[in-house]
Amino acid sequence: MKNKEHEEGTALSDRSWAEPYKIKMVEHLRMTTPEQRERAIGEAGYNTFLLRSSDVYIDLLTDSGTSAMSDRQWAGMLLGDEAYAGSSNFYHLEETVREFYGYKHFIPTHQGRGAEHLLSRLCIRPGDSVPGNMYFTTTRHHQEAVGGVFVDVIIDEAHDPESEHPFKGNVDLGKMRSLIDRVGADRIPYLSLETNVNMAGGQPCSMENIRSVCALCHEHGIPVQLDATRAVENAYFIKLREPGFAGRSVASILREMCSHTDGCTISAKKDSLVNIGGFLAVNDDDLAERARNLVVVYEGLHTYGGLAGRDMEAMAIGIAESVQEDHIRARIGQVHYLGQKLMDAGVPVVRPLGGHGVFIDAARFLPHLPPEQFPAQSLTAALYVDSGVRSMERGVVSAGRDPKTCENLLPSLELIRLTIPRRVYTQAHMDVVAESVIELFKRPEHISGLRMVYEPEHLRFFQARFQPVVPASVVATGADAQSIGGRQEDEQ
Ligand SMILES: *Cc1c(COP(=O)(O)O)cnc(C)c1O
């Protein structure tokens, strides 16, 4: 594996490098035939969320809760103190969160959305505007569920998959200022500041931007709540790309990022290398007190928040491992290894490559499909049938509907995400994935569009069902693909 951006300044600059761990236990994968996969995706309503994992070969649906724990984390599981109240694992985790993230108060939750729920309920009043640097599905859902109105304040470059801006997660200070002018600071309960913005393709914020946007908000008395789910990955990009940070440790960059803000919600299923867990951490004493009161209602006592003692122990150990330089370099290096292969073959991907996955621009990959035929959803189904690789749609299905008009929201990005679990797959798996995507890219006209035949009320992408616009038999045989739509040769 060679990768220039990750090797500069290391002794490895002219040598290949490999994963900084070895495999101690293996999990067998089931190999399937194309016919079995055709059947499986049909039964799943062409929604990769509804596939059984035993039908999947390489699972790139998400990096959420899918990472491999270390031997030390597994050893920690045996140290679970399953007391209902005051578990020693809680205190270990609290101390770890304080050490690495720096906030004063820590409240565990069963996962990230549990923390988002508490924060939204405690801070947002009906009609409030809640600005964010793009949205995340569950975050926005909880904000809207309590009457908040989400306002996107990310820089325009984030919506352009070809922009090479190194910090596409940045907040546009002009947009933030004009929101404050328009609605008044007292109708803005907080800025929801996401690190390594998921929906933009895993794109980081710069320290400069975090510092200045926090200064602007604080000037107006508006707190900044970090969605620090992928803050460690963001810290690594700051180290690589932002002048003045090359010599700093990822751990110290993370601490500095958090130090500008007032609190955070975290899904520990990402950076923190565990299969379940999350937390809310805040500096404000009063907010912490109210959160401790509310967590009892929805998650569990404030010293376990829906988690077993062993889960909290694994999380404490995982957080410490997550900021280690060799870990984070290899983690993002693997994502970029796959991304580089796709870029070399001309596959349209979101640039620059992000932290947790490679995002393919399905609108450009499948130019013959109109947005109403869900190009990204269609591509996830086709990729699965081709090779058993499971990916996720991040486009019009995920965006959902406008809560007021009930119209489909048409996001500027129609993407599929190849999300890489941490420490799970090898470079050889990445080669298999790249070959499958490239194969499909050579004959996109064989891929049929989809129509939605079942639409759930909430977060529809999880459970919606589809059917091909063109019957599967026609697509499978590739019969006269030209007559189905034909490839648009003028597409760049
Ligand atoms: C996954 C995720 C969440 C939600 O966390 P869960 O643990 O899945 O509930 C929130 N924000 C971001 C950025 C995420 O990636």
The ligand as an SDF file (V2000), in Angstrom:
LIG
                    3D

 15 15  0  0  0  0  0  0  0  0999 V2000
  -23.6810    7.3910   13.3870 C   0  0  0  0  0  0  0  0  0  0  0  0
  -23.7910    8.8280   13.5890 C   0  0  0  0  0  0  0  0  0  0  0  0
  -24.7030    9.3830   14.5020 C   0  0  0  0  0  0  0  0  0  0  0  0
  -25.7190    8.5540   15.2400 C   0  0  0  0  0  0  0  0  0  0  0  0
  -25.1320    7.6390   16.0810 O   0  0  0  0  0  0  0  0  0  0  0  0
  -25.7710    6.1890   16.3790 P   0  0  0  0  0  0  0  0  0  0  0  0
  -24.7680    5.5730   17.2830 O   0  0  0  0  0  0  0  0  0  0  0  0
  -25.9050    5.4820   15.0730 O   0  0  0  0  0  0  0  0  0  0  0  0
  -27.0780    6.4100   17.0330 O   0  0  0  0  0  0  0  0  0  0  0  0
  -24.6790   10.7410   14.6800 C   0  0  0  0  0  0  0  0  0  0  0  0
  -23.8640   11.5390   13.9840 N   0  0  0  0  0  0  0  0  0  0  0  0
  -22.9900   11.0470   13.0940 C   0  0  0  0  0  0  0  0  0  0  0  0
  -22.0890   11.9660   12.3560 C   0  0  0  0  0  0  0  0  0  0  0  0
  -22.9420    9.6880   12.8510 C   0  0  0  0  0  0  0  0  0  0  0  0
  -22.0940    9.2120   11.9350 O   0  0  0  0  0  0  0  0  0  0  0  0
  1  2  1  0
  2  3  1  0
  2 14  2  0
  3  4  1  0
  3 10  2  0
  4  5  1  0
  5  6  1  0
  6  7  2  0
  6  8  1  0
  6  9  1  0
 10 11  1  0
 11 12  2  0
 12 13  1  0
 12 14  1  0
 14 15  1  0
M  END
$$$$
